[in-house]
């Protein structure tokens, strides 16, 4: 697994996981597993995408963070995939 998801994984690679699934939201571990990267690397990239408005997040528990794609994220995916 790679720690440097930001240098190896494009935003569309992360967004593709959301687009291709019927699940409405994901936790970091699921994205990390899907992209074969560390949880820390996935979290870093997903936080970047939150900052860019491509993902949203919610913290329903003390250690759980859910991420889901925004309309802007869907548009970005279509334009850059």
C-alpha positions, 0 to 999 in steps of 0.5 A, a space after each residue: 500500500 502507498 502512503 502517498 495517495 495524493 501523488 498517485 491517485 487522481 481526484 477522479 479515481 476517488 470519485 469513481 468509487 462513489 460514482 460506481 457504487 449504490 452505497 450513498 456514503 463511505 468511510 475512509 477504510 472502504 476507500 483505502 481498500 478500494 484504491 489499495 492505499 493506506 487509510 491515512 492516504 485515503 483520508 488525506 485525499 478525501 479531505 482535499 476533495 471536501 475542501 474543493 467541494 467535491 465531497 461532503 462529510 459528516 461525523 456521526 460518531 466519535 471515530 466515524 466519518 462518512 463521506 459522500 459525493 456532491 453534485 460538484 463532484 459528479 460534475 467534476 467526474 463527468 468532465 475529467 474522467 
